Amino acid sequence: MFKHVLVPATGYASDAAVFATALLAAKPFGAHIEFIHARLDVTEVVVAMTAGGIGGGGAVQSVVDKLEEDAKAQEQKAWASFTGFCESAGLPTGGSSPGAGLCADMVVETGNEGQWVAEYGRFADLVVVGRKRDGEDVAMDVLEAALMDTGKPLLIAPAAAPTSLLGTVVIAWKDTPEAARAVAAAMPLIDNAERVIILSVGEGDKTTDASCARLQNALRWHNTETTVKTLDRAGRQPVEVLLDAARDLGATLLVMGGYSHSRLREVVFGGFTQRILNGADLPVLMAH
């Protein structure tokens, strides 16, 4: 059960879809949504500038003033997004106590956003992050921190606000510890979904078929509407087959493991996972 959900508030337009996704995850459980805004550490930037021998005192001060102005403006935008969203959703704010039901608050910290998301995320039940930021294809550092450094499940919001998480939950199943942890992390949503479909990209592997059957049998104790669908590759890439199937099934949530080796960016957010992030127009729940 999700009772404490963490969400970055950036002040960018992309916040809207992220906030809406977080609300869908929090609402069924009467959870507390904690929004966090990471304000630029101007001192850190100045130290880096002076260490690099950039400009004289006047030039540095001019840059500092501009950075301070921009950081203040972005924080104000984050507060405006938070306040407007909470008012629209009817979320009470301002120090709600545990057990009070669905509510929200926001904190502001100064420094690297990924580090703060990791630090606060360790104490949350779920972290909800958007894929894109102002001009970025993927907010890589924040996604990495949320998935790899919190020990908690990560719900990645789509570009457009979803209307449900609890319709059709599809599981990209692979018989690995990472996928098993993702399924365990998604259990509060699996329990309440209208239906659950285990997707397996077929390789004619009897071991894979048996694994899917075992997962189905286990999940039926949580949701009787659990089925298995084996997908034929027909010479296509597995990720394309999976995404097409999710769309055809009207999936409202994709559950998958987050895989890692030594080269984090190239493996965790490269290859299969990167294409899921870029190609899936639905929420994706991952666990490492």
FENQUI-V872168 format. One record per residue. RES is the residue in one small letter. PHI is phi in degrees with one decimal (NA if undefined). PSI is psi in radians with two decimals (NA if undefined). OMEGA is omega as a letter, one per 20 degrees, with the letter a starting at -180 (999 if undefined). Layout:
BEGIN
{{RES/PHI/PSI/OMEGA} {RES/PHI/PSI/OMEGA}}
END
This chain:
BEGIN
{{m/NA/2.30/r} {f/-90.0/2.03/r} {k/-117.2/-0.20/a} {h/-143.2/1.89/a} {v/-113.8/2.28/r} {l/-104.5/2.35/a} {v/-139.5/2.16/r} {p/-68.1/2.43/r} {a/-114.4/1.89/a} {t/-94.3/-0.47/a} {g/93.2/-0.02/r} {y/-90.0/2.86/a} {a/-62.4/-0.47/a} {s/-65.4/-0.24/r} {d/-59.4/-0.58/a} {a/-56.4/-0.83/a} {a/-69.2/-0.61/r} {v/-67.5/-0.80/r} {f/-61.0/-0.76/a} {a/-63.5/-0.68/r} {t/-65.5/-0.74/r} {a/-61.9/-0.69/r} {l/-64.2/-0.70/r} {l/-62.6/-0.62/r} {a/-75.4/-0.57/a} {a/-85.4/-0.61/a} {k/-59.8/-0.78/a} {p/-61.9/-0.33/a} {f/-113.5/0.09/a} {g/58.5/0.77/a} {a/-84.3/2.84/r} {h/-92.7/2.23/r} {i/-103.3/2.07/r} {e/-103.7/2.01/r} {f/-93.1/2.47/r} {i/-132.1/2.28/r} {h/-114.0/2.22/r} {a/-99.9/1.95/a} {r/-84.3/2.43/a} {l/-55.3/2.32/r} {d/-88.1/1.66/a} {v/-64.7/-0.64/r} {t/-58.6/-0.73/r} {e/-62.5/-0.71/r} {v/-65.3/-0.75/a} {v/-63.6/-0.74/r} {v/-59.2/-0.74/r} {a/-65.3/-0.67/a} {m/-66.3/-0.83/a} {t/-69.0/-0.60/r} {a/-64.9/-0.53/r} {g/-87.6/0.04/r} {g/68.5/0.60/a} {i/-88.8/2.04/r} {g/65.6/3.02/r} {g/-94.7/-3.04/a} {g/-59.3/-0.75/a} {g/-64.5/-0.73/a} {a/-66.0/-0.72/r} {v/-64.1/-0.77/a} {q/-62.7/-0.66/r} {s/-62.5/-0.73/r} {v/-66.4/-0.73/r} {v/-59.7/-0.80/a} {d/-60.0/-0.74/a} {k/-67.7/-0.72/r} {l/-63.9/-0.74/r} {e/-62.1/-0.74/r} {e/-63.4/-0.77/a} {d/-67.1/-0.71/a} {a/-64.1/-0.71/r} {k/-64.3/-0.74/a} {a/-64.7/-0.70/a} {q/-68.4/-0.65/r} {e/-63.9/-0.72/r} {q/-62.1/-0.67/r} {k/-64.8/-0.70/r} {a/-63.0/-0.77/r} {w/-62.4/-0.71/r} {a/-64.6/-0.72/r} {s/-64.3/-0.77/r} {f/-62.4/-0.86/a} {t/-63.5/-0.80/a} {g/-62.9/-0.71/a} {f/-66.0/-0.80/a} {c/-63.7/-0.70/r} {e/-64.2/-0.76/a} {s/-65.2/-0.68/a} {a/-86.3/-0.11/a} {g/70.1/0.57/a} {l/-88.4/2.14/r} {p/-68.7/2.50/a} {t/-131.9/3.01/r} {g/91.7/0.93/r} {g/83.1/0.66/r} {s/-63.1/2.54/a} {s/-92.9/2.71/r} {p/-54.8/2.43/a} {g/89.4/-0.05/a} {a/-79.7/-0.15/a} {g/96.1/-2.92/a} {l/-56.3/2.16/a} {c/-159.7/3.04/a} {a/-151.0/2.70/r} {d/-148.8/2.90/r} {m/-134.8/2.47/r} {v/-120.7/2.67/r} {v/-122.0/2.25/r} {e/-124.2/2.79/a} {t/-110.5/2.19/r} {g/136.3/-2.84/a} {n/-65.5/2.23/a} {e/-64.8/-0.76/a} {g/-58.1/-0.73/r} {q/-65.0/-0.71/a} {w/-70.8/-0.64/r} {v/-63.0/-0.72/r} {a/-63.2/-0.78/a} {e/-66.0/-0.83/r} {y/-73.2/-0.57/a} {g/-64.8/-0.46/r} {r/-64.0/-0.34/a} {f/-107.2/0.11/r} {a/-101.0/2.88/r} {d/-87.7/-0.44/a} {l/-154.6/2.45/r} {v/-113.6/2.28/a} {v/-116.0/2.15/a} {v/-133.9/2.59/r} {g/-85.3/2.84/a} {r/-82.8/-0.66/a} {k/-116.6/2.67/r} {r/-128.0/2.95/r} {d/-40.0/1.68/r} {g/86.2/-0.15/a} {e/-96.4/2.44/r} {d/-69.0/-0.75/r} {v/-141.2/2.32/r} {a/-77.0/1.30/a} {m/-59.4/-0.83/a} {d/-65.1/-0.64/a} {v/-72.5/-0.72/r} {l/-62.6/-0.76/r} {e/-59.7/-0.82/a} {a/-63.0/-0.76/a} {a/-65.7/-0.65/a} {l/-83.5/-0.75/a} {m/-94.9/-0.42/a} {d/-112.7/0.00/a} {t/-102.6/-0.49/a} {g/75.2/0.19/a} {k/-120.4/2.79/r} {p/-67.3/2.63/a} {l/-117.8/2.20/r} {l/-106.3/2.03/a} {i/-97.5/2.07/a} {a/-76.4/2.61/r} {p/-79.4/3.05/a} {a/-68.8/-0.60/r} {a/-107.5/2.51/a} {a/-60.8/2.20/r} {p/-77.1/2.85/r} {t/-103.0/-0.26/a} {s/-160.7/2.65/r} {l/-111.5/-0.29/a} {l/-105.5/0.35/r} {g/-81.5/-1.57/r} {t/-112.5/1.91/r} {v/-92.8/2.12/r} {v/-108.7/2.47/a} {i/-114.8/2.08/r} {a/-81.3/1.65/a} {w/-91.5/2.35/r} {k/-142.7/2.36/a} {d/-76.2/1.30/a} {t/-136.1/2.76/r} {p/-59.9/-0.64/a} {e/-63.5/-0.78/r} {a/-66.2/-0.68/r} {a/-62.8/-0.70/r} {r/-66.3/-0.63/r} {a/-64.4/-0.74/r} {v/-62.9/-0.77/r} {a/-61.4/-0.72/a} {a/-65.9/-0.56/a} {a/-85.6/0.01/a} {m/-55.9/-0.66/r} {p/-58.6/-0.60/r} {l/-81.0/-0.65/r} {i/-61.1/-0.74/r} {d/-56.6/-0.63/a} {n/-103.4/0.03/a} {a/-72.8/2.68/r} {e/-68.2/-0.66/r} {r/-156.3/2.72/a} {v/-127.3/2.28/a} {i/-124.4/2.12/r} {i/-87.3/2.06/a} {l/-101.6/2.30/r} {s/-132.4/2.16/r} {v/-79.1/1.92/a} {g/-66.1/2.39/r} {e/-128.3/0.21/a} {g/67.2/0.52/a} {d/-101.2/2.00/a} {k/-64.9/-0.56/r} {t/-63.0/-0.73/r} {t/-64.3/-0.74/r} {d/-60.3/-0.73/r} {a/-66.3/-0.66/r} {s/-64.2/-0.75/r} {c/-63.2/-0.70/r} {a/-64.8/-0.68/r} {r/-66.0/-0.71/r} {l/-64.8/-0.75/r} {q/-59.0/-0.81/a} {n/-61.0/-0.69/r} {a/-68.2/-0.76/a} {l/-71.9/-0.42/r} {r/-65.8/-0.31/r} {w/-71.7/-0.35/r} {h/-101.0/-0.66/a} {n/-146.8/1.95/a} {t/-66.5/-0.37/a} {e/-88.6/0.98/r} {t/-114.7/2.20/a} {t/-131.8/2.94/r} {v/-117.4/2.40/r} {k/-129.8/2.05/r} {t/-91.7/2.25/a} {l/-103.2/2.34/r} {d/-85.4/2.18/a} {r/-68.2/-0.71/a} {a/50.6/0.72/r} {g/79.6/0.07/a} {r/-96.5/2.88/r} {q/-69.8/2.44/a} {p/-54.0/-0.68/a} {v/-65.1/-0.63/r} {e/-68.2/-0.73/r} {v/-61.1/-0.77/a} {l/-64.3/-0.82/a} {l/-66.1/-0.71/r} {d/-62.6/-0.71/r} {a/-65.0/-0.73/r} {a/-60.6/-0.74/r} {r/-64.5/-0.81/a} {d/-62.0/-0.57/a} {l/-84.1/-0.09/a} {g/67.9/0.65/a} {a/-61.5/2.42/r} {t/-104.2/-0.19/r} {l/-157.1/2.38/r} {l/-112.0/2.24/r} {v/-110.6/2.24/r} {m/-153.8/2.77/r} {g/-79.4/2.74/r} {g/-109.1/2.04/a} {y/-98.4/2.62/a} {s/-145.1/2.57/r} {h/-135.9/-2.74/a} {s/-71.3/-0.63/a} {r/-96.3/1.62/a} {l/-58.8/-0.95/a} {r/-61.5/-0.70/a} {e/-73.8/-0.41/a} {v/-106.2/-0.95/a} {v/-66.3/-0.81/a} {f/-112.5/0.50/r} {g/-117.9/3.01/r} {g/56.4/-2.21/a} {f/-57.2/-0.86/a} {t/-65.1/-0.72/r} {q/-60.9/-0.71/a} {r/-70.4/-0.54/r} {i/-64.3/-0.81/a} {l/-61.6/-0.69/a} {n/-81.1/-0.49/a} {g/-103.9/-0.34/a} {a/-84.8/2.18/r} {d/-101.1/0.66/r} {l/-142.7/2.85/r} {p/-63.3/2.52/r} {v/-125.9/2.19/r} {l/-104.4/2.19/a} {m/-126.2/2.71/r} {a/-143.7/2.59/a} {h/-110.2/NA/999}}
END
